[in-house]
Amino acid sequence: MSRIEQLISDIESYIDNCKYYPLSNVKIIVNKEQLEDMLTELRLKTPDEVKKYQKILSNKEAILADAKEQAEAIINAAQIQTEELINEHEIMQRAYAQANQLIEQATAQAQTILDNATEEANSIRYSAMQYTDDMLAKLQYIIEHSIKDNKEKYNSLLSSLENVLSIVNNNRNELSGIEEGESEGAEEASDLTDNQISPDEN
């Protein structure tokens, strides 16, 4: 298992082991620092894994070059043998027949080598691309899931703050109503006192 596969497995295991929010079976509680550390290491390791599979892809050219070299060597050997047969005048006709047969066999063998090499190189290229795409797809899922989860937490926090603000506003309004009522009551009491006649005035 490569390091990037191990990291993805660790992240998935970490998420699976996180506790759920109270009264929720969807939202989980995560350690932001720990998760960010794992994602940072994953981000650093991803280019190395991509370079690794780019190197595998570059081997395609080496495989084809080696196959071409083998094919040319076979054809050259067949041509040398053909020339040797042709130089023998007493077996001229047989030489031509054998020469043509050798060339046909060499050409067929060379084509087979080239076909196999091309098929093998294409298979390696496809496997490398598929593996890299699978790794990136897993990384994409983790990032998208993290973004969605954080958005839900942020929206929940805003909703809670708005509820608290509404309660504060209501409490202030209630206090303002009480103060106004007390002020009006004090004024009425003062008016009653002024209208009373003291004993000295009589």
DRENKE-378373 format. One line per field, with one value per residue: residue number from 1; chain; z negated, x negated, y of N, C-alpha, C, O in turn. Coordinates in nm, 4 decimals, m for minus. Layout:
k = NUM:...
c = A:...
n.z = Z:...
n.x = X:...
n.y = Y:...
ca.z = Z:...
ca.x = X:...
ca.y = Y:...
c.z = Z:...
c.x = X:...
c.y = Y:...
o.z = Z:...
o.x = X:...
o.y = Y:...
***
This chain:
k = 1:2:3:4:5:6:7:8:9:10:11:12:13:14:15:16:17:18:19:20:21:22:23:24:25:26:27:28:29:30:31:32:33:34:35:36:37:38:39:40:41:42:43:44:45:46:47:48:49:50:51:52:53:54:55:56:57:58:59:60:61:62:63:64:65:66:67:68:69:70:71:72:73:74:75:76:77:78:79:80:81:82:83:84:85:86:87:88:89:90:91:92:93:94:95:96:97:98:99:100:101:102:103:104:105:106:107:108:109:110:111:112:113:114:115:116:117:118:119:120:121:122:123:124:125:126:127:128:129:130:131:132:133:134:135:136:137:138:139:140:141:142:143:144:145:146:147:148:149:150:151:152:153:154:155:156:157:158:159:160:161:162:163:164:165:166:167:168:169:170:171:172:173:174:175:176:177:178:179:180:181:182:183:184:185:186:187:188:189:190:191:192:193:194:195:196:197:198:199:200:201:202
c = A:A:A:A:A:A:A:A:A:A:A:A:A:A:A:A:A:A:A:A:A:A:A:A:A:A:A:A:A:A:A:A:A:A:A:A:A:A:A:A:A:A:A:A:A:A:A:A:A:A:A:A:A:A:A:A:A:A:A:A:A:A:A:A:A:A:A:A:A:A:A:A:A:A:A:A:A:A:A:A:A:A:A:A:A:A:A:A:A:A:A:A:A:A:A:A:A:A:A:A:A:A:A:A:A:A:A:A:A:A:A:A:A:A:A:A:A:A:A:A:A:A:A:A:A:A:A:A:A:A:A:A:A:A:A:A:A:A:A:A:A:A:A:A:A:A:A:A:A:A:A:A:A:A:A:A:A:A:A:A:A:A:A:A:A:A:A:A:A:A:A:A:A:A:A:A:A:A:A:A:A:A:A:A:A:A:A:A:A:A:A:A:A:A:A:A:A:A:A:A:A:A
n.z = 0.0000:0.0905:m0.0412:m0.0098:0.0173:m0.2371:m0.3914:m0.3067:m0.3931:m0.6674:m0.7155:m0.6481:m0.8417:m1.0707:m1.0422:m1.0565:m1.3235:m1.4664:m1.7043:m1.7122:m1.6834:m1.9548:m1.9522:m1.6783:m1.3839:m1.1706:m1.1603:m1.2729:m1.5308:m1.4899:m1.5268:m1.4411:m1.4025:m1.3965:m1.1736:m0.9740:m0.9750:m0.8730:m0.6179:m0.5148:m0.5006:m0.3173:m0.0967:m0.0463:0.0179:0.2487:0.5006:0.5195:0.5576:0.8017:0.9679:0.9512:1.0991:1.3385:1.4116:1.4548:1.6821:1.8583:1.9101:2.1150:2.3611:2.3470:2.3489:2.6045:2.7602:2.6997:2.8004:3.0704:3.1293:3.0913:3.2967:3.5253:3.5022:3.5472:3.8121:3.9423:3.8963:4.0419:4.3003:4.3347:4.3311:4.5540:4.7564:4.7442:4.8316:5.0904:5.2108:5.2683:5.5559:5.6556:5.5071:5.5586:5.6127:5.3938:5.2001:5.2433:5.1803:4.9162:4.8111:4.8477:4.6858:4.4345:4.4041:4.3962:4.1635:3.9781:3.9992:3.9157:3.6546:3.5475:3.5673:3.3928:3.1507:3.1311:3.1209:2.8812:2.7019:2.7319:2.6430:2.3769:2.2772:2.3096:2.1355:1.8890:1.8788:1.8724:1.6301:1.4471:1.4797:1.4074:1.1416:1.0288:1.0766:0.9151:0.6614:0.6554:0.6730:0.4281:0.2590:0.3439:0.2580:m0.0211:m0.0691:0.0291:m0.1429:m0.3862:m0.3439:m0.3153:m0.5689:m0.7367:m0.6438:m0.7270:m1.0026:m1.0356:m0.9462:m1.1376:m1.3658:m1.3073:m1.3052:m1.5744:m1.6990:m1.5943:m1.7180:m1.9860:m1.9710:m1.9081:m2.1467:m2.3265:m2.2233:m2.2683:m2.5489:m2.6126:m2.5070:m2.6744:m2.9197:m2.8625:m2.8430:m3.1070:m3.2450:m3.1350:m3.2309:m3.5097:m3.5284:m3.4459:m3.6576:m3.8732:m3.8147:m3.8355:m4.1095:m4.2184:m4.1339:m4.2826:m4.5406:m4.5358:m4.5188:m4.7680:m5.0860:m5.3346:m5.7057:m5.8176:m5.6398:m5.6758
n.x = m0.0851:m0.0586:m0.1861:m0.0013:0.2369:0.2481:0.2745:0.5272:0.6809:0.6387:0.7636:1.0286:1.0786:1.0477:1.2624:1.4749:1.4555:1.5172:1.7149:2.0731:2.2735:2.4799:2.8072:2.8047:2.7469:2.5922:2.4231:2.0873:1.8356:1.5267:1.1688:1.0233:0.7515:0.6097:0.7279:0.6628:0.3842:0.3525:0.4644:0.2863:0.0460:0.1311:0.1710:m0.0918:m0.2087:m0.0752:m0.1807:m0.4229:m0.3312:m0.2007:m0.4196:m0.5520:m0.3875:m0.3930:m0.6527:m0.6293:m0.4692:m0.6470:m0.8121:m0.6983:m0.7968:m1.0542:m1.0060:m0.8922:m1.1090:m1.2984:m1.1689:m1.1600:m1.4322:m1.4970:m1.3409:m1.4625:m1.7159:m1.6563:m1.5619:m1.7925:m1.9670:m1.8344:m1.8565:m2.1343:m2.1790:m2.0318:m2.1799:m2.4130:m2.3175:m2.2412:m2.4797:m2.5827:m2.5940:m2.5131:m2.2938:m2.0995:m1.8161:m1.6969:m1.7997:m1.6726:m1.4094:m1.4323:m1.5290:m1.3172:m1.1295:m1.2536:m1.2611:m0.9876:m0.9133:m1.0742:m0.9729:m0.7068:m0.7536:m0.8795:m0.6703:m0.4884:m0.6252:m0.6351:m0.3576:m0.2861:m0.4441:m0.3396:m0.0765:m0.1265:m0.2476:m0.0369:0.1443:0.0151:0.0087:0.2849:0.3607:0.2075:0.3133:0.5797:0.5495:0.4398:0.6531:0.8504:0.7392:0.7426:1.0172:1.1061:0.9809:1.1114:1.3743:1.3398:1.2641:1.4894:1.6852:1.5895:1.6101:1.8909:1.9786:1.8634:1.9956:2.2565:2.2212:2.1495:2.3823:2.5597:2.4519:2.4916:2.7711:2.8254:2.7086:2.8712:3.1139:3.0480:2.9948:3.2525:3.3865:3.2494:3.3177:3.5968:3.6007:3.4855:3.6784:3.8918:3.7878:3.7730:4.0462:4.1286:3.9828:4.0914:4.3541:4.3129:4.2173:4.4373:4.6127:4.4819:4.5036:4.7834:4.8216:4.6845:4.8436:5.0758:4.9838:4.9216:5.1764:5.2889:5.3897:5.2068:5.1969:5.1078:5.1825:5.4539
n.y = m0.1196:0.2194:0.5348:0.7441:0.6029:0.4925:0.7251:0.8198:0.6061:0.6334:0.8804:0.8203:0.6265:0.7811:0.9630:0.7815:0.7071:0.9317:1.1145:1.1542:1.4502:1.5603:1.4230:1.3757:1.1859:1.2284:1.4567:1.5093:1.5360:1.6816:1.6875:1.9658:2.0477:1.8050:1.6783:1.8623:1.8352:1.5747:1.6085:1.7973:1.6506:1.4609:1.6262:1.6994:1.4558:1.3728:1.4890:1.3420:1.0798:1.1099:1.1758:0.9347:0.7597:0.8897:0.8349:0.5625:0.5700:0.6865:0.4767:0.3447:0.4338:0.3347:0.0616:0.0259:0.1114:m0.0814:m0.3084:m0.2411:m0.2379:m0.5082:m0.6177:m0.5057:m0.6200:m0.8883:m0.8774:m0.7831:m0.9971:m1.1920:m1.0839:m1.0907:m1.3639:m1.4278:m1.3014:m1.4522:m1.6977:m1.6324:m1.5781:m1.8226:m1.9756:m2.2238:m2.2896:m2.1057:m2.0726:m2.1990:m2.0406:m1.7943:m1.8653:m1.9473:m1.7127:m1.5316:m1.6574:m1.6397:m1.3627:m1.3029:m1.4433:m1.3111:m1.0510:m1.0935:m1.1835:m0.9603:m0.7733:m0.8894:m0.8620:m0.5818:m0.5274:m0.6576:m0.5153:m0.2580:m0.3024:m0.3779:m0.1434:0.0398:m0.0742:m0.0445:0.2342:0.2951:0.1702:0.3142:0.5746:0.5262:0.4461:0.6814:0.8566:0.7384:0.7820:1.0634:1.1026:1.0016:1.1844:1.4179:1.3621:1.3604:1.6278:1.7702:1.6671:1.7632:2.0424:2.0684:1.9811:2.1732:2.4030:2.3466:2.3518:2.6207:2.7551:2.6603:2.7788:3.0532:3.0586:3.0026:3.2268:3.4289:3.3628:3.4095:3.6834:3.7772:3.7151:3.8812:4.1351:4.1299:4.1181:4.3644:4.5351:4.4711:4.5632:4.8370:4.8996:4.8545:5.0508:5.2859:5.2608:5.2775:5.5380:5.6909:5.6284:5.7466:6.0169:6.0546:6.0105:6.2284:6.4420:6.3968:6.4453:6.7168:6.8290:6.7839:6.9323:7.0867:7.0739:7.3171:7.5102:7.5319
ca.z = 0.0000:0.0977:m0.1530:0.0132:m0.0162:m0.3822:m0.4453:m0.2804:m0.4840:m0.8027:m0.7222:m0.6504:m0.9733:m1.1683:m1.0285:m1.1063:m1.4687:m1.5290:m1.7744:m1.6514:m1.7606:m2.0306:m1.8799:m1.5326:m1.3331:m1.0455:m1.1920:m1.3640:m1.5933:m1.4448:m1.5743:m1.3216:m1.3863:m1.3569:m1.0367:m0.8845:m0.9653:m0.7806:m0.4831:m0.4710:m0.4601:m0.1936:0.0106:m0.0170:0.0758:0.3779:0.6159:0.5300:0.6171:0.9430:1.0343:0.9573:1.2092:1.4618:1.4442:1.5134:1.8173:1.9444:1.9460:2.2386:2.4712:2.3348:2.3911:2.7505:2.8188:2.6865:2.8958:3.2053:3.1430:3.1107:3.4304:3.6238:3.4926:3.6131:3.9563:3.9891:3.8981:4.1553:4.4233:4.3467:4.3687:4.6924:4.8441:4.7469:4.9178:5.2294:5.2638:5.3133:5.6852:5.6823:5.4339:5.5753:5.6002:5.2541:5.1190:5.2530:5.1071:4.7724:4.7742:4.8354:4.5688:4.3155:4.3922:4.3532:4.0240:3.8980:3.9978:3.8313:3.5155:3.5062:3.5499:3.2702:3.0376:3.1253:3.0762:2.7381:2.6267:2.7330:2.5560:2.2389:2.2417:2.2951:2.0143:1.7758:1.8793:1.8280:1.4883:1.3707:1.4845:1.3308:0.9999:0.9894:1.0741:0.7967:0.5461:0.6589:0.6451:0.2830:0.2007:0.3753:0.1704:m0.1573:m0.0732:0.0441:m0.2661:m0.4895:m0.3145:m0.3453:m0.7128:m0.7964:m0.6096:m0.8137:m1.1361:m1.0311:m0.9384:m1.2679:m1.4577:m1.2745:m1.3500:m1.7204:m1.7325:m1.5620:m1.8235:m2.1068:m1.9455:m1.9191:m2.2885:m2.3859:m2.1803:m2.3395:m2.6891:m2.6185:m2.4856:m2.7968:m3.0186:m2.8247:m2.8777:m3.2530:m3.2851:m3.0977:m3.3228:m3.6401:m3.5152:m3.4455:m3.7923:m3.9616:m3.7835:m3.8914:m4.2558:m4.2474:m4.1147:m4.3966:m4.6577:m4.5209:m4.5375:m4.9072:m5.1654:m5.4614:m5.8233:m5.8452:m5.5510:m5.7335
ca.x = 0.0000:m0.1357:m0.1643:0.1219:0.3480:0.2501:0.3292:0.6707:0.7399:0.6360:0.8656:1.1589:1.0920:1.0666:1.3999:1.5653:1.4451:1.5580:1.8434:2.1802:2.3323:2.5984:2.9354:2.7802:2.6753:2.5291:2.3127:1.9872:1.7427:1.3915:1.0560:0.9826:0.6055:0.5671:0.7726:0.5831:0.2505:0.3589:0.4876:0.1626:m0.0460:0.1852:0.1446:m0.2359:m0.2439:m0.0098:m0.2706:m0.5204:m0.2629:m0.1776:m0.5490:m0.5823:m0.3143:m0.4448:m0.7725:m0.5836:m0.4226:m0.7625:m0.8736:m0.6363:m0.8886:m1.1674:m0.9586:m0.8794:m1.2431:m1.3621:m1.1034:m1.2045:m1.5714:m1.4942:m1.2890:m1.5663:m1.8226:m1.6072:m1.5583:m1.9314:m2.0207:m1.7722:m1.9143:m2.2717:m2.1685:m1.9848:m2.2936:m2.5044:m2.2580:m2.2391:m2.6162:m2.6079:m2.5266:m2.4522:m2.1671:m2.0369:m1.6712:m1.6643:m1.8370:m1.5647:m1.2929:m1.4611:m1.5427:m1.1827:m1.0662:m1.3150:m1.2172:m0.8487:m0.9111:m1.1326:m0.8771:m0.5937:m0.7989:m0.9016:m0.5392:m0.4316:m0.6947:m0.5872:m0.2181:m0.2834:m0.5032:m0.2414:0.0352:m0.1730:m0.2673:0.0955:0.2056:m0.0503:0.0545:0.4245:0.3662:0.1536:0.4101:0.6964:0.5128:0.4278:0.7880:0.9180:0.6852:0.7930:1.1614:1.1214:0.9430:1.2205:1.4875:1.3069:1.2671:1.6285:1.7565:1.5434:1.6704:2.0339:1.9957:1.8307:2.1035:2.3697:2.1876:2.1535:2.5238:2.6201:2.4033:2.5627:2.9100:2.8257:2.6807:2.9906:3.2125:3.0035:3.0167:3.3963:3.4210:3.1927:3.4022:3.7249:3.5769:3.4655:3.8087:3.9702:3.7321:3.8123:4.1877:4.1389:3.9302:4.1905:4.4671:4.2724:4.2047:4.5730:4.6666:4.4182:4.5618:4.9188:4.8091:4.6404:4.9586:5.1654:4.9205:4.9350:5.3179:5.3310:5.3749:5.1358:5.2640:5.0651:5.2555:5.5870
ca.y = 0.0000:0.3427:0.6274:0.8207:0.5139:0.4821:0.8497:0.8217:0.5073:0.6914:0.9852:0.7534:0.5634:0.8892:1.0120:0.6781:0.6972:1.0578:1.1094:1.2315:1.5576:1.5140:1.4179:1.3737:1.0689:1.2714:1.5475:1.4540:1.6301:1.6495:1.7677:2.0411:2.0470:1.6705:1.6535:1.9472:1.7751:1.4608:1.6613:1.8622:1.5447:1.4031:1.7228:1.6947:1.3251:1.3511:1.5106:1.2324:0.9644:1.1400:1.1614:0.7920:0.6973:0.9498:0.7595:0.4363:0.5996:0.7133:0.3483:0.2976:0.4617:0.2427:m0.0709:0.0283:0.1219:m0.2138:m0.3990:m0.2029:m0.2820:m0.6541:m0.6456:m0.4710:m0.7195:m1.0106:m0.8519:m0.7760:m1.1335:m1.2609:m1.0313:m1.1430:m1.5048:m1.4291:m1.2670:m1.5667:m1.8009:m1.5861:m1.5850:m1.9596:m1.9838:m2.3528:m2.3044:m1.9748:m2.0786:m2.2303:m1.9230:m1.6959:m1.9139:m1.9413:m1.5718:m1.4755:m1.7175:m1.5814:m1.2235:m1.3050:m1.4845:m1.2028:m0.9394:m1.1329:m1.1864:m0.8214:m0.7114:m0.9451:m0.7982:m0.4439:m0.5291:m0.6917:m0.4042:m0.1480:m0.3408:m0.3723:m0.0023:0.1014:m0.1287:0.0223:0.3741:0.2999:0.1353:0.4265:0.6844:0.4853:0.4496:0.8215:0.9139:0.6857:0.8536:1.2011:1.0979:0.9872:1.3126:1.5108:1.3296:1.4041:1.7743:1.8134:1.6318:1.8565:2.1729:2.0604:1.9696:2.3033:2.4952:2.3159:2.4014:2.7661:2.7941:2.6313:2.8814:3.1769:3.0442:3.0138:3.3663:3.5067:3.3355:3.4807:3.8264:3.8025:3.7117:4.0028:4.2466:4.1195:4.1544:4.5098:4.5981:4.4545:4.6546:4.9728:4.9133:4.8632:5.1816:5.3861:5.2462:5.3301:5.6845:5.7462:5.6108:5.8449:6.1474:6.0580:6.0219:6.3652:6.5292:6.3766:6.5086:6.8625:6.8669:6.7697:7.0551:7.0565:7.1273:7.4550:7.5997:7.5534
c.z = 0.0000:m0.0199:m0.1354:m0.0160:m0.1675:m0.4461:m0.4267:m0.3735:m0.6265:m0.8191:m0.7310:m0.7866:m1.0815:m1.1650:m1.0844:m1.2595:m1.5419:m1.5964:m1.7014:m1.7444:m1.8396:m1.9460:m1.7286:m1.4957:m1.1990:m1.0738:m1.2940:m1.4201:m1.5543:m1.5149:m1.4534:m1.2978:m1.3377:m1.2123:m0.9377:m0.8681:m0.8664:m0.6371:m0.4277:m0.4244:m0.3306:m0.0753:0.0514:0.0525:0.2158:0.4966:0.6332:0.5947:0.7657:1.0222:1.0508:1.0774:1.3431:1.5066:1.5073:1.6582:1.9116:1.9863:2.0744:2.3560:2.4675:2.3822:2.5430:2.8180:2.8133:2.7852:3.0387:3.2303:3.1662:3.2512:3.5380:3.6229:3.5633:3.7648:4.0140:3.9981:4.0170:4.2877:4.4448:4.3924:4.5142:4.7897:4.8552:4.8386:5.0656:5.2934:5.3098:5.4417:5.7075:5.6084:5.4427:5.5505:5.4561:5.1622:5.1214:5.1699:4.9565:4.7235:4.7541:4.7111:4.4384:4.2928:4.3439:4.2048:3.9329:3.8863:3.9071:3.6840:3.4623:3.4810:3.4220:3.1471:3.0199:3.0735:2.9265:2.6525:2.6189:2.6389:2.4084:2.1915:2.2202:2.1679:1.8899:1.7648:1.8259:1.6788:1.4017:1.3652:1.4001:1.1807:0.9486:0.9802:0.9520:0.6701:0.5389:0.6289:0.4946:0.2122:0.2233:0.2825:0.0283:m0.1689:m0.0652:m0.0830:m0.3785:m0.4702:m0.3534:m0.4954:m0.7818:m0.7643:m0.7007:m0.9557:m1.1404:m1.0286:m1.0714:m1.3705:m1.4337:m1.3250:m1.5019:m1.7645:m1.7042:m1.6684:m1.9514:m2.0915:m1.9595:m2.0649:m2.3584:m2.3510:m2.2552:m2.4862:m2.7042:m2.6001:m2.6097:m2.9063:m2.9899:m2.8624:m3.0269:m3.3018:m3.2519:m3.1944:m3.4594:m3.6379:m3.5178:m3.5848:m3.8888:m3.9391:m3.8437:m4.0428:m4.2961:m4.2358:m4.2329:m4.5207:m4.6529:m4.5478:m4.6806:m4.9843:m5.2994:m5.5766:m5.8482:m5.7605:m5.6035:m5.8484
c.x = m0.0882:m0.1016:m0.0333:0.2447:0.3625:0.3115:0.4809:0.7426:0.7454:0.7448:1.0051:1.1843:1.1167:1.2106:1.5002:1.5677:1.4846:1.6953:1.9464:2.2218:2.4516:2.7250:2.9175:2.7061:2.6078:2.4052:2.2186:1.9010:1.6006:1.2910:0.9954:0.8316:0.5561:0.6040:0.6920:0.4417:0.2493:0.3796:0.3626:0.0615:m0.0007:0.1555:m0.0037:m0.2761:m0.1877:m0.1024:m0.3724:m0.4579:m0.2377:m0.3072:m0.5863:m0.5147:m0.3464:m0.5711:m0.7365:m0.5394:m0.5403:m0.8330:m0.8140:m0.7316:m1.0073:m1.1282:m0.9493:m1.0155:m1.3139:m1.3020:m1.1486:m1.3476:m1.5782:m1.4449:m1.3932:m1.6800:m1.7820:m1.6085:m1.6998:m1.9940:m1.9639:m1.8311:m2.0570:m2.2698:m2.1217:m2.0987:m2.3925:m2.4504:m2.2628:m2.3776:m2.6548:m2.5279:m2.4544:m2.3196:m2.0872:m1.8850:m1.6286:m1.6938:m1.7262:m1.4437:m1.3145:m1.4710:m1.4056:m1.1109:m1.1207:m1.2687:m1.0733:m0.8362:m0.9638:m1.0360:m0.7591:m0.6324:m0.8201:m0.7685:m0.4720:m0.4930:m0.6454:m0.4436:m0.2077:m0.3363:m0.4054:m0.1256:m0.0040:m0.1895:m0.1327:0.1661:0.1478:m0.0006:0.1977:0.4361:0.3166:0.2528:0.5329:0.6695:0.5054:0.5648:0.8659:0.8715:0.7402:0.9431:1.1863:1.0885:1.0532:1.3390:1.4625:1.3172:1.4105:1.7081:1.7194:1.6057:1.8186:2.0580:1.9702:1.9373:2.2241:2.3454:2.1989:2.2983:2.5949:2.5800:2.4753:2.7068:2.9204:2.8031:2.8020:3.0998:3.1775:3.0280:3.1648:3.4409:3.3726:3.2791:3.5368:3.7104:3.5581:3.5976:3.8977:3.9218:3.7732:3.9579:4.2067:4.0948:4.0307:4.3112:4.4341:4.2647:4.3421:4.6357:4.6110:4.4772:4.7027:4.9140:4.7704:4.7566:5.0545:5.1115:4.9370:5.0759:5.3653:5.3041:5.3102:5.2118:5.2277:5.1427:5.3954:5.5783
c.y = 0.1240:0.4334:0.7045:0.7344:0.5010:0.6053:0.8563:0.7237:0.5609:0.7970:0.9222:0.6893:0.6677:0.9399:0.9102:0.6720:0.8261:1.0415:1.1945:1.3458:1.5028:1.5259:1.4217:1.2453:1.0991:1.3568:1.4830:1.5654:1.5896:1.7401:1.8370:2.0315:1.9117:1.6401:1.7361:1.8925:1.6593:1.5075:1.7292:1.7580:1.4789:1.4939:1.7191:1.5650:1.3053:1.3765:1.3991:1.1096:0.9858:1.1250:1.0140:0.7265:0.7634:0.8768:0.6251:0.4579:0.6223:0.5848:0.2906:0.3164:0.3650:0.1027:m0.0783:0.0332:m0.0121:m0.3130:m0.3693:m0.2503:m0.4331:m0.6891:m0.6170:m0.5720:m0.8492:m0.9933:m0.8470:m0.9149:m1.2118:m1.2136:m1.0816:m1.2880:m1.5175:m1.4008:m1.3821:m1.6782:m1.7609:m1.5969:m1.7260:m1.9847:m2.1165:m2.3717:m2.1736:m1.9779:m2.1060:m2.1114:m1.8178:m1.7379:m1.9035:m1.7957:m1.5081:m1.5284:m1.6564:m1.4371:m1.2163:m1.3417:m1.3734:m1.0847:m0.9703:m1.1317:m1.0446:m0.7510:m0.7596:m0.8798:m0.6549:m0.4368:m0.5574:m0.5778:m0.2873:m0.1775:m0.3318:m0.2280:0.0668:0.0536:m0.0624:0.1654:0.3841:0.2712:0.2504:0.5428:0.6512:0.4934:0.5937:0.8869:0.8659:0.7591:0.9962:1.2061:1.0849:1.1190:1.4168:1.4875:1.3809:1.5551:1.8252:1.7856:1.7283:1.9942:2.1735:2.0596:2.1032:2.4081:2.4739:2.3681:2.5539:2.8168:2.7713:2.7366:3.0139:3.1729:3.0617:3.1575:3.4553:3.4862:3.4107:3.6305:3.8638:3.8070:3.8390:4.1234:4.2465:4.1620:4.3049:4.5851:4.5879:4.5493:4.7986:4.9976:4.9293:5.0008:5.2924:5.3817:5.3037:5.4821:5.7502:5.7360:5.7133:5.9821:6.1589:6.0742:6.1627:6.4623:6.5183:6.4465:6.6596:6.9079:6.8538:6.8994:7.0198:7.1187:7.2714:7.5515:7.6267:7.6532
o.z = m0.0797:m0.0892:m0.2327:m0.0674:m0.2203:m0.5410:m0.5185:m0.4260:m0.6985:m0.9230:m0.8106:m0.8404:m1.1727:m1.2693:m1.1506:m1.3186:m1.6649:m1.5506:m1.6372:m1.8663:m1.7950:m1.8774:m1.6576:m1.5663:m1.1243:m1.0192:m1.3864:m1.3643:m1.5817:m1.5562:m1.3734:m1.1846:m1.2488:m1.1371:m0.8303:m0.7596:m0.7857:m0.5447:m0.3080:m0.3201:m0.2449:0.0327:0.1691:0.1359:0.2947:0.5879:0.7459:0.6762:0.8460:1.1315:1.1516:1.1489:1.4486:1.6263:1.6001:1.7458:2.0284:2.0859:2.1351:2.4399:2.5716:2.4473:2.6037:2.9202:2.9085:2.8465:3.1177:3.3394:3.2498:3.3168:3.6312:3.7278:3.6309:3.8377:4.1220:4.0940:4.0835:4.3778:4.5574:4.4790:4.5875:4.8922:4.9618:4.9117:5.1534:5.4133:5.3837:5.4361:5.7701:5.6434:5.3488:5.4759:5.4042:5.0635:5.0187:5.0989:4.8814:4.6132:4.6549:4.6412:4.3458:4.1804:4.2597:4.1305:3.8270:3.7792:3.8302:3.5990:3.3489:3.3835:3.3516:3.0516:2.9082:2.9918:2.8543:2.5462:2.5139:2.5644:2.3253:2.0798:2.1250:2.1019:1.7969:1.6553:1.7441:1.6081:1.2973:1.2595:1.3293:1.1031:0.8413:0.8876:0.8915:0.5837:0.4324:0.5673:0.4402:0.1189:0.1333:0.2332:m0.0348:m0.2664:m0.1424:m0.1263:m0.4562:m0.5668:m0.4168:m0.5445:m0.8725:m0.8481:m0.7461:m1.0203:m1.2366:m1.1006:m1.1130:m1.4521:m1.5291:m1.3800:m1.5517:m1.8563:m1.7813:m1.7045:m2.0171:m2.1840:m2.0154:m2.1032:m2.4392:m2.4379:m2.2995:m2.5405:m2.7984:m2.6677:m2.6454:m2.9776:m3.0820:m2.9095:m3.0706:m3.3879:m3.3327:m3.2342:m3.5195:m3.7353:m3.5836:m3.6260:m3.9763:m4.0347:m3.8978:m4.0987:m4.3980:m4.3165:m4.2785:m4.5984:m4.7551:m4.5970:m4.7144:m4.9538:m5.3690:m5.5514:m5.8978:m5.8030:m5.5784:m5.9104
o.x = m0.1814:m0.0020:0.0382:0.3449:0.4737:0.3893:0.5541:0.8500:0.8427:0.8107:1.0887:1.2948:1.1965:1.2736:1.5972:1.6695:1.4854:1.7797:1.9124:2.2069:2.5169:2.7465:3.0073:2.6151:2.5712:2.2975:2.2610:1.8942:1.5581:1.3222:0.9253:0.7885:0.4713:0.5242:0.6564:0.3844:0.1572:0.3194:0.3351:m0.0017:m0.0823:0.1196:m0.0367:m0.3667:m0.2446:m0.1050:m0.4064:m0.5213:m0.2510:m0.3065:m0.6448:m0.5764:m0.3297:m0.5936:m0.8029:m0.5678:m0.5362:m0.9053:m0.8708:m0.7464:m1.0547:m1.2069:m0.9927:m1.0369:m1.3807:m1.3738:m1.1724:m1.3800:m1.6552:m1.4993:m1.4098:m1.7346:m1.8635:m1.6509:m1.7246:m2.0643:m2.0350:m1.8535:m2.0968:m2.3468:m2.1661:m2.1123:m2.4489:m2.5253:m2.2855:m2.3908:m2.7518:m2.4079:m2.3485:m2.2416:m2.0174:m1.8323:m1.5359:m1.6247:m1.6902:m1.3839:m1.2283:m1.4286:m1.3819:m1.0414:m1.0455:m1.2413:m1.0403:m0.7596:m0.9077:m1.0194:m0.7155:m0.5562:m0.7843:m0.7554:m0.4073:m0.4230:m0.6172:m0.4111:m0.1325:m0.2823:m0.3897:m0.0812:0.0736:m0.1506:m0.1159:0.2372:0.2209:0.0290:0.2281:0.5112:0.3743:0.2738:0.5848:0.7529:0.5566:0.5911:0.9397:0.9521:0.7791:0.9913:1.2763:1.1575:1.0849:1.3984:1.5518:1.3723:1.4500:1.7883:1.8051:1.6494:1.8662:2.1472:2.0435:1.9667:2.2863:2.4358:2.2513:2.3326:2.6788:2.6618:2.5158:2.7576:3.0121:2.8695:2.8319:3.1698:3.2644:3.0750:3.1984:3.5222:3.4447:3.3106:3.5838:3.7957:3.6095:3.6247:3.9687:4.0025:3.8048:3.9907:4.2905:4.1592:4.0522:4.3633:4.5174:4.3017:4.3615:4.7061:4.6825:4.4989:4.7372:4.9966:4.8182:4.7689:5.1084:5.1894:4.9635:5.0941:5.4714:5.2080:5.3576:5.2884:5.3127:5.1676:5.4507:5.6798
o.y = 0.1343:0.4126:0.7283:0.7841:0.4987:0.5954:0.8934:0.7532:0.5382:0.8035:0.9648:0.6958:0.6461:0.9578:0.9470:0.6361:0.8297:0.9644:1.2938:1.3381:1.4084:1.6259:1.4670:1.2018:1.0083:1.3328:1.4135:1.6749:1.4774:1.8518:1.7751:2.0094:1.9039:1.5840:1.6876:1.9018:1.6465:1.4528:1.7205:1.7751:1.4453:1.4470:1.7339:1.5641:1.2299:1.2940:1.3633:1.0426:0.8935:1.0683:0.9744:0.6476:0.7022:0.8591:0.5789:0.3762:0.5837:0.5831:0.1997:0.2276:0.3195:0.0339:m0.1762:m0.0320:m0.0525:m0.3920:m0.4607:m0.2972:m0.4804:m0.7780:m0.6957:m0.6062:m0.9119:m1.0830:m0.9004:m0.9466:m1.2872:m1.2945:m1.1116:m1.3295:m1.6059:m1.4676:m1.4068:m1.7430:m1.8441:m1.6215:m1.7427:m2.0119:m2.1211:m2.4602:m2.1353:m1.8953:m2.0437:m2.0860:m1.7602:m1.6570:m1.8579:m1.7611:m1.4392:m1.4547:m1.6258:m1.3951:m1.1328:m1.2803:m1.3451:m1.0264:m0.8846:m1.0858:m1.0128:m0.6770:m0.6822:m0.8464:m0.6114:m0.3507:m0.4920:m0.5471:m0.2251:m0.0903:m0.2847:m0.1940:0.1429:0.1293:m0.0282:0.2131:0.4709:0.3383:0.2809:0.6024:0.7375:0.5400:0.6255:0.9636:0.9437:0.7938:1.0440:1.3011:1.1490:1.1601:1.4947:1.5834:1.4374:1.6063:1.9126:1.8683:1.7704:2.0568:2.2677:2.1288:2.1427:2.4933:2.5699:2.4211:2.6100:2.9105:2.8512:2.7792:3.0803:3.2706:3.1270:3.2057:3.5464:3.5808:3.4680:3.6968:3.9682:3.8911:3.8976:4.2047:4.3513:4.2322:4.3653:4.6844:4.6820:4.6089:4.8739:5.1065:5.0081:5.0608:5.3828:5.4859:5.3715:5.5476:5.8524:5.8281:5.7621:6.0566:6.2639:6.1465:6.2125:6.5544:6.6191:6.5018:6.7228:7.0193:6.9064:6.9701:6.9300:7.2117:7.3454:7.6643:7.7338:7.6849
***
